[in-house]
């Protein structure tokens, strides 16, 4: 949804595509619309519903010839099912691909979940994890507030050593509570972690990476 999230996903798509020349990369149509109303405000404080913008973006992609649709925003997936229902275009869900990755990496049934307030309120990851047989460990209210501060700081381009320190502390707390795997369910958080040195043995699942891998695999099969 945001410019940095779009750029981050496309960078990961390129990085994970097995290509040695330009012609071996995927054909990609990107619709980046920063005017979409805040998903956080819509979920948390009766802000403007982003669904009309999402539907319009889908139509633009379809009109441009897109055959597979992906949306590298975790929070917005709470709005997508009714929009994608009945559409002829194939849709790859970031939630589904993330749960598949958790199934491969998790050694126990307690999964740490880092996500925005809106994503947590919508329950998109909690429901999917529960359906897959996992328990969820979420940050405390204080840590969640700190997490949202990290998200807003990264959006503003203010990445500091203090943010890295805060992220390491939050992850260590989840690990101490029994999580051996954590979902980094916000693109801004995964952007920060690309530049961080982490401690401990926790496995981090980056939904944007998993979505990129699934997109590459499906696109290479597509006629």
N, C-alpha and C positions, 0 to 999 in steps of 0.2 A: 504494500500500500504506500508506504513512504518512499521517498527517493533513495535513501540509503539502503533500505531493505531490498528494493528492486535491484540496485547496483550490486549489493552483496550476493544476492541469489544468482544473478547472471555471471558474476565472477566465479562462483562455485560451479555453476553449470559448465563453464569453459574449462575450469581446472580439472574437473573429473571426466571430461569427455576424452576418450582415447583417440587423439588426433595429432598428427605430425605436420599437417598443412591446413590452411584455412578451409579448403574444400571438404575436409573430413568432419567439420563441426556441424552442429544442428542448425537448421533454418529456424529462426526465432522471431516472433512478433511480440513486441513489448508494449503494453499499454500502462503507462505510469501516470496516475491521476492524483496529484496531491490535493485536489479540491474535495475529495471524498470526506464527508464529515467524520469527526473523531469517533472511532469505534468505542473508545473508552467512555466518552461522554454519553453515547447512546445507550450503553449497557448500565452505566452507573448513575446517571443523573437525568434521564429522560431527554438526552440530546437528540439531535436530528438523526432519523433512521438513514443509514448509508445504503440501504438496499437498492433504491433507484439508481444510484451512481454505479453500484456493482453490476446491476442488470445492463446498464448502458455500456459499461466497459466490456462485458461479455459479448454484447452485440457487435461492438467495434472489432473485437478480436475475431469473431466468427466472420464478419464481413471482410476481414483482411486475409481470410483463408486458414486461420488456425484450426488444427484438427485435434489438438490436445490442449486442455486448459489447466494451468497450475496457478495457484495464488500463494506467494511466499509471505503470508501474514497469518500467524496463528490465530489471533483474536477474531479476525473476520470470518473464520470458518464456522462460527456460530450462526452466521447469516446466510451461508451459501446453500445448504440443502434445498430450500424451496426455490431458490433461483436456478439451480442446476437441474432440478427435477424435470424430467421430460425433454431435456435438451439433447440434440443429436451429437453434440461435441463431447468427446471423452474427457472426463475430469479425474485428475489424480489428487487425492486428499492428503494434505500434509499431516493430518492426524493419523490416518491409516498407515502411511509409510513410517511414521515415527513409532507407532506401536509395533510394527513388524521389526524394526531395529531393536526395540527393547526386548522383544522375544529372543533375539540372537545374543544379546549382551548381558542381560540381568542374571545374577546368580541367586537372588532371593526374590521374595514377593513384595518388597518395600521399595517403591520408586520415588525418588525426590522429584519435585515439580517446581520449576521456576517459570513463572508466567506473569503477564500483566494482571492487574486487578480485574479488568474486563473479562479476560480469558478464564480466570478462576471463577468469576461469578457465573459465567455461561456454563461451566462444568464440562466443556468439550473434552478436555483431557481426562478429568476424573472419571467420567462415564466410560470412556474408551478403555481406560486402564482397569476399571472395575470389571467391565465385560470380559477383559482378557485375563482376569484372575489376580490382579495386582492390588496391593494397598498403596495409598498415596501419602507421602510425607511432604507437607507444605511448610514454608517459612512461617515463623511467628508473625504477629501483626507488626511488631517493630521491624523485623527483618524485611517484611513485605513492603513497608513504607520506604525502607532504604533501597530495596530493589527497584521500586518505581522511580526513585531519585536517580538511580543509575540509568534507567531507560531514558528519562528526560534529558539527562546530561549527555548521553551518547547521541540522541537526536539533535541536540544543539551543537555537537562537535566538540564537547568539552570532556575529553577522555584524559583522566589524571591518574597518577599512581594511587591516590586515595580510593578511587573507584575500584581498581584492581584489588586493593586490600579488603575493601568491603565485600567484594564478590568472593574472595577466598574464604573470608570468615563465614559467610552465609552457606557456602558449599560445605565447609568443615562441620558446621552445625548439623546440616542434613545427614552427613556421613556418620556423625556421632549418634544420631537418632536411629541409625540402622539402614540407611539407604546406601546401596553399593552402586547404583546407577541413578543418574539424574537427567531429566529432560530439560534442555535449555530452550523453553518454549516462547522465546521472543527474539526476533532478529537482532535487535539492538544489544541484547545480552550476548548472543553468539559473536557479534562483531567485537565486543569488548574482550571476550575470551580468546579471540585470535591473537591478541597482543599480551596475554597474561601468562605468567608462570604459575602453575597450580601445584598444590601439595596434596598428599594423600593418594589413595588408590581408587577413588571413585571414577567410574566410567561416565562420560558425558555424551549424551545423544543430542546432536544438533539437528533439529527438524529441517532446517534449510538444506543441509547436506543430504539428508535422507530423501528429501523431495527432489533434489537435483539428480541423485543417482537413479531414482525411480523414473524420472522424466527421460533421462538418457536411455535407460534400458527399454522403456516403452517406445520411444521415438525411433530407436534403431530397429524395432520390430515392425513399425508402422509402414504400410505400403506407400 
